[in-house]
Amino acid sequence: MNMMIDINTLIGKTLVDVREIKYHSEVELVFTTNDGEKYKLFHYQNCCESVYIEDICGDLNDLLNTPILMAEEVCSEDDKPPRDEYDLSYTWTFYKLATIKGSVTVRWYGTSNGYYSERVDFIKCD
């Protein structure tokens, strides 16, 4: 099993592909570097939770073929309201990536009954 790593691992790397892949209700972003490394931003769904990409602000193509200058994760649990007033527990997670060509923010939203993870995973694929 792959271990979670920090998104800032991408800083200095050059992406040649960013692909949004959908499997039924699950969505992941797969990043491929110019040296063949692959990274994945995703969440494996369990019962009583939902974690998904709410929005991608910016053009993913701006991240290609030039070094990543910024890659950071920002989580917000209390300072941004839930999407639905009935969400018992929720987490907004923002992934901010930038190159000299532009920036992209991937906004994830997770909600659960409070007993399940609402986090997004970032791993290096084998």
N, CA, C and O atoms as a Tinker XYZ file with bonds, in Angstrom:
   504  protein
     1  N      0.838000   -1.191000    0.000000    73     2
     2  CA     0.000000    0.000000    0.000000    64     1     3
     3  C      0.877000    1.246000    0.000000    63     2     4     5
     4  O      1.888000    1.295000    0.700000    81     3
     5  N      0.501000    2.240000   -0.771000    73     3     6
     6  CA     1.253000    3.485000   -0.863000    64     5     7
     7  C      0.964000    4.371000    0.345000    63     6     8     9
     8  O     -0.171000    4.440000    0.818000    81     7
     9  N      1.995000    5.046000    0.837000    73     7    10
    10  CA     1.828000    5.943000    1.974000    64     9    11
    11  C      1.489000    7.342000    1.489000    63    10    12    13
    12  O      1.927000    7.774000    0.423000    81    11
    13  N      0.699000    8.037000    2.296000    73    11    14
    14  CA     0.378000    9.425000    1.973000    64    13    15
    15  C      1.641000   10.275000    2.075000    63    14    16    17
    16  O      2.488000   10.066000    2.944000    81    15
    17  N      1.741000   11.238000    1.162000    73    15    18
    18  CA     2.845000   12.190000    1.190000    64    17    19
    19  C      2.266000   13.595000    1.082000    63    18    20    21
    20  O      1.071000   13.764000    0.837000    81    19
    21  N      3.100000   14.583000    1.262000    73    19    22
    22  CA     2.669000   15.977000    1.197000    64    21    23
    23  C      2.645000   16.441000   -0.254000    63    22    24    25
    24  O      3.527000   16.096000   -1.040000    81    23
    25  N      1.637000   17.220000   -0.602000    73    23    26
    26  CA     1.491000   17.735000   -1.971000    64    25    27
    27  C      2.692000   18.588000   -2.380000    63    26    28    29
    28  O      2.979000   18.712000   -3.570000    81    27
    29  N      3.396000   19.177000   -1.409000    73    27    30
    30  CA     4.542000   20.026000   -1.772000    64    29    31
    31  C      5.683000   19.224000   -2.385000    63    30    32    33
    32  O      6.669000   19.804000   -2.838000    81    31
    33  N      5.561000   17.889000   -2.405000    73    31    34
    34  CA     6.505000   17.024000   -3.117000    64    33    35
    35  C      6.588000   17.406000   -4.593000    63    34    36    37
    36  O      7.609000   17.182000   -5.243000    81    35
    37  N      5.504000   17.987000   -5.117000    73    35    38
    38  CA     5.465000   18.351000   -6.547000    64    37    39
    39  C      6.286000   19.595000   -6.881000    63    38    40    41
    40  O      6.580000   19.838000   -8.052000    81    39
    41  N      6.661000   20.384000   -5.876000    73    39    42
    42  CA     7.408000   21.610000   -6.146000    64    41    43
    43  C      8.725000   21.265000   -6.850000    63    42    44    45
    44  O      9.484000   20.411000   -6.392000    81    43
    45  N      8.977000   21.944000   -7.968000    73    43    46
    46  CA    10.186000   21.722000   -8.763000    64    45    47
    47  C     10.030000   20.658000   -9.831000    63    46    48    49
    48  O     10.863000   20.557000  -10.731000    81    47
    49  N      8.977000   19.864000   -9.745000    73    47    50
    50  CA     8.738000   18.825000  -10.752000    64    49    51
    51  C      7.980000   19.427000  -11.932000    63    50    52    53
    52  O      7.273000   20.424000  -11.783000    81    51
    53  N      8.133000   18.816000  -13.100000    73    51    54
    54  CA     7.434000   19.252000  -14.302000    64    53    55
    55  C      6.392000   18.211000  -14.669000    63    54    56    57
    56  O      6.720000   17.056000  -14.936000    81    55
    57  N      5.144000   18.626000  -14.678000    73    55    58
    58  CA     4.051000   17.724000  -15.032000    64    57    59
    59  C      3.869000   17.694000  -16.541000    63    58    60    61
    60  O      3.935000   18.726000  -17.209000    81    59
    61  N      3.638000   16.495000  -17.068000    73    59    62
    62  CA     3.350000   16.362000  -18.499000    64    61    63
    63  C      1.898000   15.940000  -18.728000    63    62    64    65
    64  O      1.404000   15.976000  -19.855000    81    63
    65  N      1.213000   15.538000  -17.641000    73    63    66
    66  CA    -0.192000   15.147000  -17.761000    64    65    67
    67  C     -0.876000   15.297000  -16.404000    63    66    68    69
    68  O     -0.309000   14.946000  -15.370000    81    67
    69  N     -2.092000   15.819000  -16.422000    73    67    70
    70  CA    -2.977000   15.841000  -15.258000    64    69    71
    71  C     -4.310000   15.339000  -15.761000    63    70    72    73
    72  O     -4.906000   15.915000  -16.671000    81    71
    73  N     -4.770000   14.255000  -15.155000    73    71    74
    74  CA    -5.969000   13.593000  -15.653000    64    73    75
    75  C     -6.981000   13.431000  -14.526000    63    74    76    77
    76  O     -6.641000   12.976000  -13.434000    81    75
    77  N     -8.227000   13.808000  -14.801000    73    75    78
    78  CA    -9.317000   13.569000  -13.864000    64    77    79
    79  C     -9.968000   12.242000  -14.248000    63    78    80    81
    80  O    -10.475000   12.089000  -15.360000    81    79
    81  N     -9.950000   11.286000  -13.322000    73    79    82
    82  CA   -10.476000    9.950000  -13.589000    64    81    83
    83  C    -11.664000    9.702000  -12.671000    63    82    84    85
    84  O    -11.583000    9.927000  -11.463000    81    83
    85  N    -12.765000    9.238000  -13.249000    73    83    86
    86  CA   -13.980000    8.987000  -12.478000    64    85    87
    87  C    -14.284000    7.502000  -12.454000    63    86    88    89
    88  O    -14.283000    6.837000  -13.490000    81    87
    89  N    -14.545000    6.986000  -11.252000    73    87    90
    90  CA   -14.988000    5.611000  -11.044000    64    89    91
    91  C    -16.293000    5.674000  -10.262000    63    90    92    93
    92  O    -16.287000    5.874000   -9.047000    81    91
    93  N    -17.387000    5.507000  -10.949000    73    91    94
    94  CA   -18.709000    5.581000  -10.312000    64    93    95
    95  C    -18.826000    6.898000   -9.540000    63    94    96    97
    96  O    -18.890000    7.960000  -10.159000    81    95
    97  N    -18.854000    6.854000   -8.204000    73    95    98
    98  CA   -18.986000    8.081000   -7.423000    64    97    99
    99  C    -17.636000    8.641000   -6.975000    63    98   100   101
   100  O    -17.582000    9.706000   -6.360000    81    99
   101  N    -16.546000    7.931000   -7.278000    73    99   102
   102  CA   -15.230000    8.385000   -6.852000    64   101   103
   103  C    -14.506000    9.104000   -7.999000    63   102   104   105
   104  O    -14.598000    8.712000   -9.162000    81   103
   105  N    -13.798000   10.150000   -7.635000    73   103   106
   106  CA   -13.025000   10.925000   -8.609000    64   105   107
   107  C    -11.609000   11.075000   -8.069000    63   106   108   109
   108  O    -11.408000   11.287000   -6.873000    81   107
   109  N    -10.637000   10.963000   -8.959000    73   107   110
   110  CA    -9.259000   11.200000   -8.561000    64   109   111
   111  C     -8.555000   12.011000   -9.628000    63   110   112   113
   112  O     -8.933000   11.993000  -10.799000    81   111
   113  N     -7.524000   12.722000   -9.202000    73   111   114
   114  CA    -6.649000   13.423000  -10.135000    64   113   115
   115  C     -5.319000   12.681000  -10.148000    63   114   116   117
   116  O     -4.742000   12.410000   -9.095000    81   115
   117  N     -4.836000   12.355000  -11.346000    73   115   118
   118  CA    -3.556000   11.663000  -11.499000    64   117   119
   119  C     -2.590000   12.623000  -12.194000    63   118   120   121
   120  O     -2.880000   13.157000  -13.264000    81   119
   121  N     -1.442000   12.826000  -11.560000    73   119   122
   122  CA    -0.409000   13.725000  -12.064000    64   121   123
   123  C      0.761000   12.875000  -12.550000    63   122   124   125
   124  O      1.222000   11.991000  -11.828000    81   123
   125  N      1.253000   13.133000  -13.775000    73   123   126
   126  CA     2.411000   12.418000  -14.314000    64   125   127
   127  C      3.509000   13.439000  -14.581000    63   126   128   129
   128  O      3.271000   14.477000  -15.198000    81   127
   129  N      4.724000   13.129000  -14.107000    73   127   130
   130  CA     5.857000   14.039000  -14.291000    64   129   131
   131  C      6.639000   13.659000  -15.546000    63   130   132   133
   132  O      6.438000   12.588000  -16.119000    81   131
   133  N      7.527000   14.549000  -15.957000    73   131   134
   134  CA     8.328000   14.305000  -17.155000    64   133   135
   135  C      9.328000   13.164000  -16.979000    63   134   136   137
   136  O      9.879000   12.677000  -17.967000    81   135
   137  N      9.572000   12.731000  -15.752000    73   135   138
   138  CA    10.459000   11.578000  -15.542000    64   137   139
   139  C      9.677000   10.294000  -15.244000    63   138   140   141
   140  O     10.247000    9.308000  -14.776000    81   139
   141  N      8.357000   10.315000  -15.522000    73   139   142
   142  CA     7.548000    9.112000  -15.426000    64   141   143
   143  C      6.926000    8.827000  -14.068000    63   142   144   145
   144  O      6.222000    7.829000  -13.916000    81   143
   145  N      7.167000    9.673000  -13.086000    73   143   146
   146  CA     6.532000    9.469000  -11.782000    64   145   147
   147  C      5.040000    9.789000  -11.871000    63   146   148   149
   148  O      4.625000   10.672000  -12.622000    81   147
   149  N      4.239000    9.053000  -11.088000    73   147   150
   150  CA     2.797000    9.308000  -11.037000    64   149   151
   151  C      2.386000    9.541000   -9.597000    63   150   152   153
   152  O      2.846000    8.863000   -8.678000    81   151
   153  N      1.501000   10.526000   -9.423000    73   151   154
   154  CA     0.959000   10.867000   -8.126000    64   153   155
   155  C     -0.562000   10.904000   -8.252000    63   154   156   157
   156  O     -1.105000   11.169000   -9.325000    81   155
   157  N     -1.240000   10.632000   -7.130000    73   155   158
   158  CA    -2.696000   10.575000   -7.183000    64   157   159
   159  C     -3.292000   11.327000   -6.001000    63   158   160   161
   160  O     -2.861000   11.161000   -4.860000    81   159
   161  N     -4.292000   12.160000   -6.294000    73   159   162
   162  CA    -5.072000   12.905000   -5.302000    64   161   163
   163  C     -6.465000   12.292000   -5.331000    63   162   164   165
   164  O     -7.143000   12.349000   -6.358000    81   163
   165  N     -6.910000   11.696000   -4.198000    73   163   166
   166  CA    -8.147000   10.916000   -4.230000    64   165   167
   167  C     -8.690000   10.698000   -2.818000    63   166   168   169
   168  O     -8.084000   11.116000   -1.832000    81   167
   169  N     -9.838000   10.040000   -2.746000    73   167   170
   170  CA   -10.408000    9.583000   -1.478000    64   169   171
   171  C    -11.180000    8.297000   -1.733000    63   170   172   173
   172  O    -12.050000    8.251000   -2.602000    81   171
   173  N    -10.858000    7.242000   -0.965000    73   171   174
   174  CA   -11.640000    6.007000   -1.047000    64   173   175
   175  C    -12.873000    6.172000   -0.171000    63   174   176   177
   176  O    -12.758000    6.388000    1.036000    81   175
   177  N    -14.041000    6.072000   -0.770000    73   175   178
   178  CA   -15.292000    6.283000   -0.046000    64   177   179
   179  C    -15.605000    5.098000    0.870000    63   178   180   181
   180  O    -15.397000    3.940000    0.507000    81   179
   181  N    -16.106000    5.414000    2.056000    73   179   182
   182  CA   -16.666000    4.441000    2.981000    64   181   183
   183  C    -18.143000    4.773000    3.150000    63   182   184   185
   184  O    -18.642000    5.746000    2.586000    81   183
   185  N    -18.824000    3.962000    3.923000    73   183   186
   186  CA   -20.234000    4.291000    4.172000    64   185   187
   187  C    -20.314000    5.524000    5.063000    63   186   188   189
   188  O    -19.353000    5.855000    5.757000    81   187
   189  N    -21.429000    6.187000    5.044000    73   187   190
   190  CA   -21.705000    7.322000    5.935000    64   189   191
   191  C    -20.751000    8.501000    5.724000    63   190   192   193
   192  O    -20.518000    9.282000    6.646000    81   191
   193  N    -20.204000    8.630000    4.522000    73   191   194
   194  CA   -19.336000    9.760000    4.199000    64   193   195
   195  C    -19.420000   10.039000    2.704000    63   194   196   197
   196  O    -19.839000    9.196000    1.911000    81   195
   197  N    -19.014000   11.225000    2.356000    73   195   198
   198  CA   -18.923000   11.614000    0.956000    64   197   199
   199  C    -17.815000   12.644000    0.830000    63   198   200   201
   200  O    -17.847000   13.682000    1.492000    81   199
   201  N    -16.828000   12.359000   -0.025000    73   199   202
   202  CA   -15.714000   13.277000   -0.253000    64   201   203
   203  C    -15.544000   13.389000   -1.761000    63   202   204   205
   204  O    -15.368000   12.380000   -2.444000    81   203
   205  N    -15.595000   14.605000   -2.280000    73   203   206
   206  CA   -15.569000   14.773000   -3.728000    64   205   207
   207  C    -14.991000   16.132000   -4.107000    63   206   208   209
   208  O    -14.879000   17.034000   -3.276000    81   207
   209  N    -14.627000   16.256000   -5.389000    73   207   210
   210  CA   -14.150000   17.537000   -5.907000    64   209   211
   211  C    -15.361000   18.427000   -6.128000    63   210   212   213
   212  O    -16.236000   18.123000   -6.939000    81   211
   213  N    -15.397000   19.515000   -5.406000    73   211   214
   214  CA   -16.478000   20.492000   -5.516000    64   213   215
   215  C    -16.250000   21.404000   -6.718000    63   214   216   217
   216  O    -17.194000   21.796000   -7.402000    81   215
   217  N    -14.966000   21.740000   -6.967000    73   215   218
   218  CA   -14.678000   22.688000   -8.037000    64   217   219
   219  C    -13.185000   22.663000   -8.361000    63   218   220   221
   220  O    -12.351000   22.412000   -7.491000    81   219
   221  N    -12.867000   22.922000   -9.609000    73   219   222
   222  CA   -11.487000   23.165000  -10.027000    64   221   223
   223  C    -11.459000   24.564000  -10.610000    63   222   224   225
   224  O    -12.059000   24.827000  -11.652000    81   223
   225  N    -10.758000   25.459000   -9.930000    73   223   226
   226  CA   -10.668000   26.851000  -10.366000    64   225   227
   227  C     -9.328000   27.037000  -11.072000    63   226   228   229
   228  O     -8.270000   26.875000  -10.463000    81   227
   229  N     -9.378000   27.372000  -12.337000    73   227   230
   230  CA    -8.167000   27.518000  -13.136000    64   229   231
   231  C     -8.117000   26.437000  -14.197000    63   230   232   233
   232  O     -8.978000   25.558000  -14.249000    81   231
   233  N     -7.114000   26.510000  -15.032000    73   231   234
   234  CA    -6.946000   25.589000  -16.152000    64   233   235
   235  C     -5.833000   24.599000  -15.829000    63   234   236   237
   236  O     -4.676000   24.993000  -15.679000    81   235
   237  N     -6.174000   23.313000  -15.721000    73   235   238
   238  CA    -5.169000   22.293000  -15.421000    64   237   239
   239  C     -4.017000   22.297000  -16.423000    63   238   240   241
   240  O     -2.900000   21.909000  -16.079000    81   239
   241  N     -4.273000   22.730000  -17.650000    73   239   242
   242  CA    -3.212000   22.803000  -18.661000    64   241   243
   243  C     -2.123000   23.801000  -18.293000    63   242   244   245
   244  O     -0.999000   23.693000  -18.785000    81   243
   245  N     -2.436000   24.778000  -17.429000    73   243   246
   246  CA    -1.424000   25.736000  -16.970000    64   245   247
   247  C     -0.359000   25.073000  -16.100000    63   246   248   249
   248  O      0.697000   25.655000  -15.852000    81   247
   249  N     -0.639000   23.852000  -15.636000    73   247   250
   250  CA     0.314000   23.144000  -14.780000    64   249   251
   251  C      1.287000   22.284000  -15.572000    63   250   252   253
   252  O      2.207000   21.700000  -15.000000    81   251
   253  N      1.090000   22.200000  -16.887000    73   251   254
   254  CA     1.879000   21.281000  -17.712000    64   253   255
   255  C      3.125000   21.920000  -18.308000    63   254   256   257
   256  O      3.136000   23.100000  -18.660000    81   255
   257  N      4.174000   21.108000  -18.411000    73   255   258
   258  CA     5.398000   21.416000  -19.161000    64   257   259
   259  C      6.187000   22.609000  -18.658000    63   258   260   261
   260  O      6.928000   23.229000  -19.420000    81   259
   261  N      6.039000   22.930000  -17.409000    73   259   262
   262  CA     6.842000   23.958000  -16.751000    64   261   263
   263  C      6.872000   23.622000  -15.261000    63   262   264   265
   264  O      5.880000   23.114000  -14.739000    81   263
   265  N      7.966000   23.885000  -14.565000    73   263   266
   266  CA     8.085000   23.443000  -13.172000    64   265   267
   267  C      6.984000   23.996000  -12.250000    63   266   268   269
   268  O      6.535000   25.133000  -12.392000    81   267
   269  N      6.576000   23.148000  -11.307000    73   267   270
   270  CA     5.611000   23.549000  -10.286000    64   269   271
   271  C      6.336000   24.464000   -9.298000    63   270   272   273
   272  O      7.370000   24.095000   -8.742000    81   271
   273  N      5.787000   25.651000   -9.088000    73   271   274
   274  CA     6.387000   26.634000   -8.186000    64   273   275
   275  C      5.723000   26.627000   -6.812000    63   274   276   277
   276  O      6.358000   26.951000   -5.808000    81   275
   277  N      4.442000   26.255000   -6.769000    73   275   278
   278  CA     3.706000   26.212000   -5.510000    64   277   279
   279  C      2.821000   24.976000   -5.513000    63   278   280   281
   280  O      2.184000   24.655000   -6.516000    81   279
   281  N      2.789000   24.284000   -4.374000    73   279   282
   282  CA     1.894000   23.140000   -4.188000    64   281   283
   283  C      1.600000   23.064000   -2.698000    63   282   284   285
   284  O      2.474000   22.714000   -1.905000    81   283
   285  N      0.371000   23.392000   -2.320000    73   283   286
   286  CA     0.047000   23.394000   -0.901000    64   285   287
   287  C     -1.373000   22.919000   -0.649000    63   286   288   289
   288  O     -2.238000   23.004000   -1.521000    81   287
   289  N     -1.599000   22.415000    0.562000    73   287   290
   290  CA    -2.911000   21.965000    1.011000    64   289   291
   291  C     -3.367000   22.890000    2.126000    63   290   292   293
   292  O     -2.595000   23.223000    3.025000    81   291
   293  N     -4.633000   23.303000    2.060000    73   291   294
   294  CA    -5.228000   24.116000    3.112000    64   293   295
   295  C     -6.561000   23.474000    3.483000    63   294   296   297
   296  O     -7.420000   23.270000    2.625000    81   295
   297  N     -6.725000   23.158000    4.769000    73   295   298
   298  CA    -7.984000   22.565000    5.237000    64   297   299
   299  C     -8.765000   23.604000    6.026000    63   298   300   301
   300  O     -8.196000   24.428000    6.743000    81   299
   301  N    -10.065000   23.544000    5.878000    73   299   302
   302  CA   -10.951000   24.477000    6.558000    64   301   303
   303  C    -12.124000   23.694000    7.114000    63   302   304   305
   304  O    -12.918000   23.138000    6.356000    81   303
   305  N    -12.238000   23.646000    8.445000    73   303   306
   306  CA   -13.339000   22.909000    9.059000    64   305   307
   307  C    -14.378000   23.823000    9.669000    63   306   308   309
   308  O    -15.559000   23.475000    9.689000    81   307
   309  N    -13.982000   24.975000   10.164000    73   307   310
   310  CA   -14.930000   25.818000   10.889000    64   309   311
   311  C    -15.177000   27.181000   10.259000    63   310   312   313
   312  O    -16.256000   27.749000   10.431000    81   311
   313  N    -14.196000   27.721000    9.528000    73   311   314
   314  CA   -14.344000   29.082000    9.046000    64   313   315
   315  C    -15.098000   29.194000    7.719000    63   314   316   317
   316  O    -15.363000   30.306000    7.262000    81   315
   317  N    -15.441000   28.088000    7.103000    73   315   318
   318  CA   -16.253000   28.088000    5.891000    64   317   319
   319  C    -17.470000   27.222000    6.183000    63   318   320   321
   320  O    -17.313000   26.104000    6.673000    81   319
   321  N    -18.676000   27.701000    5.900000    73   319   322
   322  CA   -19.878000   26.958000    6.269000    64   321   323
   323  C    -20.047000   25.670000    5.462000    63   322   324   325
   324  O    -19.476000   25.528000    4.381000    81   323
   325  N    -20.844000   24.725000    6.001000    73   323   326
   326  CA   -21.108000   23.491000    5.254000    64   325   327
   327  C    -21.967000   23.780000    4.032000    63   326   328   329
   328  O    -22.669000   24.790000    3.980000    81   327
   329  N    -21.906000   22.878000    3.038000    73   327   330
   330  CA   -22.738000   23.018000    1.839000    64   329   331
   331  C    -24.200000   22.848000    2.193000    63   330   332   333
   332  O    -25.063000   23.487000    1.592000    81   331
   333  N    -24.489000   21.991000    3.163000    73   331   334
   334  CA   -25.857000   21.664000    3.548000    64   333   335
   335  C    -25.978000   21.812000    5.064000    63   334   336   337
   336  O    -25.108000   21.345000    5.799000    81   335
   337  N    -27.020000   22.440000    5.527000    73   335   338
   338  CA   -27.178000   22.666000    6.967000    64   337   339
   339  C    -27.278000   21.365000    7.760000    63   338   340   341
   340  O    -27.098000   21.376000    8.978000    81   339
   341  N    -27.560000   20.245000    7.095000    73   339   342
   342  CA   -27.695000   18.959000    7.766000    64   341   343
   343  C    -26.395000   18.171000    7.834000    63   342   344   345
   344  O    -26.368000   17.084000    8.411000    81   343
   345  N    -25.309000   18.697000    7.254000    73   343   346
   346  CA   -24.021000   18.022000    7.340000    64   345   347
   347  C    -23.511000   18.108000    8.780000    63   346   348   349
   348  O    -23.204000   19.194000    9.270000    81   347
   349  N    -23.423000   16.954000    9.456000    73   347   350
   350  CA   -23.011000   16.911000   10.856000    64   349   351
   351  C    -21.535000   17.255000   11.026000    63   350   352   353
   352  O    -21.161000   18.001000   11.930000    81   351
   353  N    -20.713000   16.708000   10.155000    73   351   354
   354  CA   -19.279000   16.947000   10.178000    64   353   355
   355  C    -18.842000   17.207000    8.741000    63   354   356   357
   356  O    -19.296000   16.531000    7.818000    81   355
   357  N    -17.967000   18.180000    8.553000    73   355   358
   358  CA   -17.545000   18.498000    7.190000    64   357   359
   359  C    -16.143000   19.082000    7.182000    63   358   360   361
   360  O    -15.680000   19.640000    8.176000    81   359
   361  N    -15.473000   18.943000    6.037000    73   359   362
   362  CA   -14.135000   19.492000    5.843000    64   361   363
   363  C    -14.014000   19.986000    4.409000    63   362   364   365
   364  O    -14.312000   19.257000    3.462000    81   363
   365  N    -13.579000   21.223000    4.259000    73   363   366
   366  CA   -13.198000   21.753000    2.947000    64   365   367
   367  C    -11.692000   21.592000    2.851000    63   366   368   369
   368  O    -10.979000   21.961000    3.784000    81   367
   369  N    -11.184000   21.046000    1.743000    73   367   370
   370  CA    -9.749000   20.918000    1.529000    64   369   371
   371  C     -9.415000   21.544000    0.179000    63   370   372   373
   372  O    -10.000000   21.201000   -0.848000    81   371
   373  N     -8.463000   22.467000    0.208000    73   371   374
   374  CA    -8.056000   23.186000   -1.000000    64   373   375
   375  C     -6.632000   22.779000   -1.350000    63   374   376   377
   376  O     -5.742000   22.806000   -0.499000    81   375
   377  N     -6.423000   22.404000   -2.602000    73   375   378
   378  CA    -5.080000   22.116000   -3.107000    64   377   379
   379  C     -4.739000   23.207000   -4.104000    63   378   380   381
   380  O     -5.400000   23.360000   -5.132000    81   379
   381  N     -3.689000   23.967000   -3.784000    73   379   382
   382  CA    -3.284000   25.097000   -4.618000    64   381   383
   383  C     -1.973000   24.750000   -5.308000    63   382   384   385
   384  O     -0.969000   24.453000   -4.660000    81   383
   385  N     -2.004000   24.794000   -6.642000    73   383   386
   386  CA    -0.835000   24.471000   -7.467000    64   385   387
   387  C     -0.591000   25.624000   -8.424000    63   386   388   389
   388  O     -1.538000   26.227000   -8.931000    81   387
   389  N      0.679000   25.935000   -8.674000    73   387   390
   390  CA     0.975000   27.040000   -9.586000    64   389   391
   391  C      2.288000   26.808000  -10.325000    63   390   392   393
   392  O      3.222000   26.191000   -9.814000    81   391
   393  N      2.317000   27.330000  -11.553000    73   391   394
   394  CA     3.529000   27.408000  -12.364000    64   393   395
   395  C      3.633000   28.860000  -12.818000    63   394   396   397
   396  O      2.809000   29.696000  -12.445000    81   395
   397  N      4.636000   29.149000  -13.613000    73   395   398
   398  CA     4.787000   30.497000  -14.162000    64   397   399
   399  C      3.624000   30.837000  -15.109000    63   398   400   401
   400  O      3.348000   32.009000  -15.362000    81   399
   401  N      2.939000   29.789000  -15.635000    73   399   402
   402  CA     1.837000   30.002000  -16.593000    64   401   403
   403  C      0.503000   30.312000  -15.920000    63   402   404   405
   404  O     -0.383000   30.885000  -16.554000    81   403
   405  N      0.342000   29.942000  -14.640000    73   403   406
   406  CA    -0.924000   30.179000  -13.962000    64   405   407
   407  C     -1.086000   29.280000  -12.749000    63   406   408   409
   408  O     -0.200000   28.495000  -12.412000    81   407
   409  N     -2.242000   29.412000  -12.096000    73   407   410
   410  CA    -2.494000   28.627000  -10.893000    64   409   411
   411  C     -3.835000   27.906000  -10.984000    63   410   412   413
   412  O     -4.727000   28.291000  -11.740000    81   411
   413  N     -3.940000   26.856000  -10.193000    73   411   414
   414  CA    -5.152000   26.040000  -10.132000    64   413   415
   415  C     -5.435000   25.754000   -8.660000    63   414   416   417
   416  O     -4.526000   25.432000   -7.894000    81   415
   417  N     -6.694000   25.874000   -8.278000    73   415   418
   418  CA    -7.122000   25.463000   -6.947000    64   417   419
   419  C     -8.161000   24.366000   -7.106000    63   418   420   421
   420  O     -9.187000   24.558000   -7.759000    81   419
   421  N     -7.886000   23.207000   -6.501000    73   419   422
   422  CA    -8.824000   22.089000   -6.519000    64   421   423
   423  C     -9.501000   22.083000   -5.147000    63   422   424   425
   424  O     -8.852000   21.889000   -4.119000    81   423
   425  N    -10.810000   22.298000   -5.154000    73   423   426
   426  CA   -11.572000   22.407000   -3.905000    64   425   427
   427  C    -12.351000   21.110000   -3.678000    63   426   428   429
   428  O    -13.231000   20.756000   -4.462000    81   427
   429  N    -12.012000   20.407000   -2.590000    73   427   430
   430  CA   -12.682000   19.171000   -2.209000    64   429   431
   431  C    -13.620000   19.454000   -1.040000    63   430   432   433
   432  O    -13.344000   20.313000   -0.203000    81   431
   433  N    -14.722000   18.729000   -0.993000    73   431   434
   434  CA   -15.646000   18.827000    0.128000    64   433   435
   435  C    -15.905000   17.433000    0.664000    63   434   436   437
   436  O    -16.214000   16.511000   -0.091000    81   435
   437  N    -15.778000   17.288000    1.975000    73   435   438
   438  CA   -16.043000   16.003000    2.606000    64   437   439
   439  C    -17.034000   16.168000    3.732000    63   438   440   441
   440  O    -16.959000   17.121000    4.507000    81   439
   441  N    -17.960000   15.240000    3.819000    73   439   442
   442  CA   -18.931000   15.255000    4.906000    64   441   443
   443  C    -19.145000   13.831000    5.398000    63   442   444   445
   444  O    -19.036000   12.871000    4.634000    81   443
   445  N    -19.452000   13.709000    6.682000    73   443   446
   446  CA   -19.701000   12.384000    7.257000    64   445   447
   447  C    -20.546000   12.540000    8.512000    63   446   448   449
   448  O    -20.952000   13.641000    8.883000    81   447
   449  N    -20.798000   11.400000    9.156000    73   447   450
   450  CA   -21.511000   11.431000   10.417000    64   449   451
   451  C    -20.569000   11.750000   11.579000    63   450   452   453
   452  O    -20.995000   11.745000   12.734000    81   451
   453  N    -19.322000   12.022000   11.295000    73   451   454
   454  CA   -18.338000   12.375000   12.313000    64   453   455
   455  C    -17.404000   11.243000   12.691000    63   454   456   457
   456  O    -16.420000   11.460000   13.398000    81   455
   457  N    -17.701000   10.033000   12.227000    73   455   458
   458  CA   -16.880000    8.875000   12.571000    64   457   459
   459  C    -15.998000    8.414000   11.422000    63   458   460   461
   460  O    -15.201000    7.492000   11.597000    81   459
   461  N    -16.118000    9.021000   10.267000    73   459   462
   462  CA   -15.364000    8.598000    9.090000    64   461   463
   463  C    -14.487000    9.740000    8.600000    63   462   464   465
   464  O    -14.735000   10.907000    8.904000    81   463
   465  N    -13.468000    9.391000    7.844000    73   463   466
   466  CA   -12.525000   10.377000    7.334000    64   465   467
   467  C    -13.157000   11.238000    6.246000    63   466   468   469
   468  O    -13.889000   10.749000    5.386000    81   467
   469  N    -12.862000   12.506000    6.306000    73   467   470
   470  CA   -13.280000   13.461000    5.271000    64   469   471
   471  C    -12.061000   14.001000    4.542000    63   470   472   473
   472  O    -12.161000   14.960000    3.777000    81   471
   473  N    -10.921000   13.390000    4.778000    73   471   474
   474  CA    -9.651000   13.843000    4.237000    64   473   475
   475  C     -9.426000   13.321000    2.820000    63   474   476   477
   476  O     -9.987000   12.307000    2.406000    81   475
   477  N     -8.595000   14.045000    2.106000    73   475   478
   478  CA    -8.176000   13.665000    0.764000    64   477   479
   479  C     -6.767000   13.100000    0.888000    63   478   480   481
   480  O     -5.964000   13.603000    1.674000    81   479
   481  N     -6.463000   12.067000    0.124000    73   479   482
   482  CA    -5.152000   11.432000    0.163000    64   481   483
   483  C     -4.329000   11.854000   -1.046000    63   482   484   485
   484  O     -4.865000   12.007000   -2.144000    81   483
   485  N     -3.038000   12.041000   -0.848000    73   483   486
   486  CA    -2.102000   12.305000   -1.927000    64   485   487
   487  C     -0.986000   11.275000   -1.788000    63   486   488   489
   488  O     -0.307000   11.226000   -0.762000    81   487
   489  N     -0.794000   10.440000   -2.836000    73   487   490
   490  CA     0.210000    9.388000   -2.791000    64   489   491
   491  C      1.050000    9.387000   -4.064000    63   490   492   493
   492  O      0.641000    9.901000   -5.105000    81   491
   493  N      2.236000    8.792000   -3.948000    73   491   494
   494  CA     3.037000    8.489000   -5.135000    64   493   495
   495  C      2.682000    7.070000   -5.537000    63   494   496   497
   496  O      2.733000    6.159000   -4.711000    81   495
   497  N      2.324000    6.875000   -6.792000    73   495   498
   498  CA     1.947000    5.550000   -7.287000    64   497   499
   499  C      3.191000    4.736000   -7.596000    63   498   500   501
   500  O      4.205000    5.273000   -8.042000    81   499
   501  N      3.101000    3.444000   -7.356000    73   499   502
   502  CA     4.229000    2.542000   -7.633000    64   501   503
   503  C      4.286000    2.196000   -9.095000    63   502   504
   504  O      5.168000    1.449000   -9.519000    81   503
